[in-house]
Amino acid sequence: MKAINPDDFKVIKEIDLLQIPTNLFNEASDDAKEDKLDEVQAKLSALQDVMYAHNRYGVLICLQGMDTSGKDSLIREVFKEFNPRGVVVHSFKTPNSTELEHDYLWRHYLALPEKGKFAVFNRTHYENVLVTRVHPEYIMNENLPGIESVDDITPEFWENRMQQIRNFEEHLTQNGTIVLKFYMHLSKEEQRKRLLRRLEKEEHHWKFSPGDLKERDRWQDYMNYYQEAINKTSTENAPWYVIPADDKEMSRYIVAKIIWEEMQKHTDIKEPELDDKIKMNFAMYKEQLTKE
C-alpha cells in the first residue's frame, strides 16, 4: 500500500479544487486499508493517554465537507479506540435562539477541548463563511449593527470574517490547542450515488432530507466558497488538508495518519516523571499494600 505523506494533502499555497482528485485510486483492498487504520487507531489512543497525563495541549479536529462526504463515519472509525473521556464530538447545526444572542464564534469557544483531550467539530466555525455565503439571508438572524438587509453584506464583510477566524485560530494555537482542519473533497457524482443509496436502503432513509437536493443545486457556489475559505485560512499553525473522499476507507486512513504524523512534531508530549522521593519508596508502598 502506498505510503501516506501528510504534506501531499496540506494546503501550503493557493489551490484550485477542480485540479485536486477526489479519489486516490489506491490499489490496496478495503481490508488492507482497514488494517492500516487499525494500526494508527491504536497509536492515537495510546498518544491521547499520554496527552491526558501531560496536560498541556488540547487538540481540535475540524471536519468540513458537503453532505454525504463521510464525516460521521470517519469520526466513528478513526476515534473508536479512544478512551471515552479523551474525545468529545460536537455537531454544529443551525444556531439556536440563545446562540444567536452571541457572536458567531461564541458557541465554538464553549466546545473547545480541555487540555489533554481531543475535540472533533463535525461542521465547524467555517459554516459562517460557507452556508451563510450561499444563503446570506441567514446573516440577518445575527442581528448585527449596520446590517439592515442582505444588500448591506459587502465583500469586506466576508474578508473581515475570514480575518476574525484566522485570529480565533491563532489565539487557540498560542494557548496550547493544536488545530488540524480537514476538507472532505467529494465529487458531485459520488454524492449522487450516496444520496441514491439513502433512498434505496430502508435503514438509511432517516439520513435523507429533501434539503440535501436543494443544497446540491448550489454545488458550484459551495465549491467556490470552500476554495476561497481554505486558501484564505490555511496557516502554518492551523493548516487545512484536502482529503480525497470518494473512497471512505482510504479517507479515514489518510485523516488518521495525518493526525498521527502531525502530533509527532510535538516532541514535548510525554508522561510526567514521578518525584524521585516517591520512586525511591516504591518498595515500601508495595509492601504496605501487600500486607493489607
C-alpha positions in Angstrom: 0.0 0.0 0.0 1.4 3.4 -1.0 2.8 5.4 1.9 0.7 8.4 3.0 2.7 11.7 3.2 0.7 14.5 5.1 2.4 17.1 3.0 0.7 15.8 -0.1 -2.6 16.9 1.3 -1.6 20.0 3.2 -2.6 23.4 1.8 0.6 25.4 1.7 -0.2 27.5 -1.4 -3.3 28.6 -3.2 -5.3 25.7 -4.5 -7.8 25.0 -7.3 -10.2 22.4 -6.1 -11.0 21.4 -9.7 -7.4 20.3 -10.0 -7.4 18.1 -6.9 -8.6 14.5 -7.3 -11.4 13.2 -5.1 -10.1 9.7 -5.2 -6.5 8.4 -4.9 -7.4 5.1 -6.7 -5.1 3.3 -4.3 -4.6 -0.3 -5.4 -4.9 -1.6 -1.8 -8.0 -3.7 -0.8 -10.6 -2.4 1.7 -9.3 -4.9 4.2 -5.7 -3.6 3.8 -6.9 0.0 4.3 -8.8 -1.1 7.4 -5.8 -2.9 8.8 -3.7 0.3 8.3 -6.4 2.3 10.0 -6.4 -0.1 13.0 -2.7 0.4 13.4 -3.0 4.1 13.6 -6.1 4.0 15.8 -4.1 2.1 18.4 -1.2 4.6 18.2 -3.6 7.6 18.6 -5.4 6.0 21.5 -2.1 5.5 23.3 -1.0 9.0 22.5 -4.1 10.5 23.9 -3.5 8.7 27.2 -0.1 10.3 27.4 -1.6 13.7 26.4 -4.0 13.3 29.3 -1.2 12.8 31.8 0.9 15.5 30.2 -2.0 18.0 30.4 -0.5 20.8 28.3 -2.2 20.5 24.9 -5.8 20.1 23.6 -6.4 19.0 20.0 -9.1 20.5 17.8 -10.0 18.4 14.7 -12.2 20.3 12.3 -14.2 18.4 9.6 -15.9 20.1 6.7 -17.4 18.7 3.6 -20.6 18.5 1.5 -23.4 16.3 2.6 -22.5 12.5 2.4 -18.8 13.2 2.4 -18.4 10.7 5.2 -17.7 12.9 8.2 -19.9 10.9 10.6 -18.5 7.5 9.7 -14.9 8.9 9.8 -15.4 10.1 13.3 -16.8 6.8 14.4 -14.0 4.8 12.8 -10.9 7.0 13.5 -11.7 7.7 17.2 -13.4 4.5 18.3 -10.3 3.2 20.2 -10.1 6.4 22.3 -10.9 6.4 25.9 -14.3 8.0 26.0 -13.0 10.6 28.4 -10.4 11.6 25.9 -12.5 12.8 22.9 -15.7 14.9 22.6 -17.6 15.3 19.3 -19.6 18.4 18.6 -22.0 18.6 15.6 -22.9 22.2 14.9 -26.3 22.7 13.4 -28.4 25.8 12.7 -27.7 28.3 15.6 -30.5 28.3 18.2 -32.0 31.4 19.8 -29.5 31.5 22.6 -26.5 31.1 20.3 -27.8 33.9 18.1 -27.8 36.3 21.1 -23.9 36.0 21.0 -21.3 36.5 18.3 -21.0 33.6 15.8 -17.8 32.2 17.4 -19.3 32.0 20.9 -20.7 28.5 20.7 -17.4 27.2 19.3 -15.4 28.7 22.1 -17.7 26.8 24.5 -16.9 23.5 22.8 -13.1 23.8 22.7 -11.1 20.8 24.0 -9.8 20.7 27.6 -6.0 20.2 28.0 -5.2 16.6 27.4 -8.3 15.9 25.2 -9.4 15.9 21.6 -12.5 17.8 20.4 -13.9 17.0 17.0 -16.0 19.6 15.3 -18.4 17.9 12.8 -19.1 21.1 10.8 -17.3 24.0 12.3 -17.0 27.7 12.6 -16.4 27.7 8.8 -20.1 27.3 8.3 -20.2 31.0 9.0 -18.3 31.7 5.7 -19.8 28.8 3.7 -23.5 28.3 4.2 -24.0 31.9 5.1 -22.4 32.9 1.8 -24.6 30.6 -0.2 -27.6 31.9 1.9 -26.6 35.4 3.0 -30.1 35.9 4.4 -29.1 33.7 7.3 -26.8 36.6 8.5 -29.9 38.6 9.2 -30.6 36.3 12.1 -27.5 37.5 13.8 -29.0 41.0 14.3 -25.7 42.7 13.5 -25.1 46.5 13.7 -25.2 48.1 10.3 -26.7 45.1 8.6 -30.3 46.0 7.9 -30.7 43.9 4.7 -28.7 41.4 2.6 -27.6 44.4 0.4 -25.5 45.6 3.4 -23.4 42.4 3.4 -20.4 43.5 1.3 -17.3 41.7 0.2 -15.5 43.5 3.0 -17.9 41.8 5.5 -16.6 38.4 4.4 -13.0 39.5 4.4 -13.4 40.7 8.0 -15.0 37.4 9.0 -12.1 35.4 7.4 -9.7 37.6 9.4 -11.7 37.0 12.6 -11.4 33.3 12.0 -7.7 33.5 11.5 -7.4 35.5 14.7 -9.5 32.9 16.5 -7.3 30.0 15.5 -4.1 31.9 16.1 -5.3 32.6 19.7 -6.1 28.9 20.2 -2.7 27.7 18.9 -0.8 30.3 21.0 -2.6 28.9 24.1 -2.0 25.2 23.7 -4.6 24.0 21.3 -3.4 22.1 18.2 -5.7 22.8 15.3 -6.0 20.5 12.3 -8.6 21.1 9.6 -9.8 18.6 7.1 -11.9 19.3 4.0 -13.5 16.1 2.7 -13.2 16.5 -1.0 -16.2 14.6 -2.6 -17.1 14.5 -6.2 -20.6 15.5 -7.3 -21.1 12.1 -8.9 -20.2 10.2 -5.8 -22.6 12.4 -3.8 -25.3 11.5 -6.2 -24.6 7.8 -5.7 -24.6 8.2 -1.9 -27.9 10.1 -1.9 -29.5 7.4 -4.0 -28.4 4.8 -1.6 -30.1 6.7 1.2 -33.3 6.5 -0.8 -32.9 2.8 -1.8 -31.9 1.3 1.5 -34.6 1.5 4.1 -32.1 1.5 7.0 -30.7 4.8 5.6 -34.0 6.5 4.9 -33.6 8.6 8.1 -30.5 10.2 6.7 -32.3 11.7 3.7 -33.7 15.2 3.5 -35.1 17.0 0.5 -33.0 19.9 1.6 -29.9 17.8 0.5 -31.1 18.2 -3.1 -31.7 21.9 -2.8 -28.1 22.4 -1.5 -26.8 20.1 -4.2 -28.2 22.6 -6.8 -25.8 25.1 -5.3 -22.8 22.8 -5.7 -20.6 25.2 -7.6 -21.3 28.0 -5.2 -20.2 25.8 -2.4 -17.0 24.8 -4.2 -16.2 28.4 -4.9 -16.6 29.4 -1.3 -14.8 26.3 0.1 -11.9 27.1 -2.1 -11.8 30.7 -1.0 -12.1 29.9 2.7 -9.4 27.2 2.5 -7.0 29.5 0.6 -7.5 32.4 3.0 -7.4 30.5 6.3 -4.8 27.7 5.8 -1.9 28.8 8.0 1.2 27.1 9.4 -0.3 26.8 12.9 -3.8 25.9 11.7 -3.4 24.2 8.4 -6.1 22.8 6.0 -5.8 19.3 4.5 -7.8 18.4 1.4 -8.8 14.8 1.7 -10.0 12.7 -1.3 -13.3 11.5 0.0 -14.8 9.3 -2.8 -13.2 6.2 -1.1 -14.4 6.3 2.5 -11.9 3.6 3.8 -9.0 5.5 2.3 -10.1 8.9 3.5 -10.4 7.6 7.1 -6.9 6.2 7.0 -5.5 9.4 5.5 -7.0 11.6 8.2 -5.9 9.3 11.0 -2.3 9.1 9.5 -2.1 12.9 9.2 -3.2 13.4 12.8 -0.6 10.9 14.0 2.2 12.4 11.9 1.4 15.9 13.0 1.2 15.0 16.6 4.7 13.5 16.4 6.0 17.1 15.8 5.1 17.9 19.4 8.1 16.1 21.0 7.4 17.6 24.4 4.3 15.4 24.9 5.5 12.9 27.5 4.2 11.2 30.6 5.2 13.3 33.6 8.1 12.0 35.7 7.3 10.9 39.2 9.1 12.7 42.0 12.4 10.8 42.8 11.4 10.5 46.5 8.2 8.7 45.5 10.1 6.3 43.3 12.6 5.6 46.0 9.8 4.4 48.2 8.1 2.1 45.7 9.2 -1.0 47.7 7.7 0.4 50.9 4.4 1.3 49.2 4.2 -2.2 47.6 4.9 -3.8 51.0 2.3 -1.7 52.6 -0.4 -2.8 50.1 0.7 -6.4 50.2 0.3 -6.6 53.9 -3.3 -5.3 53.9 
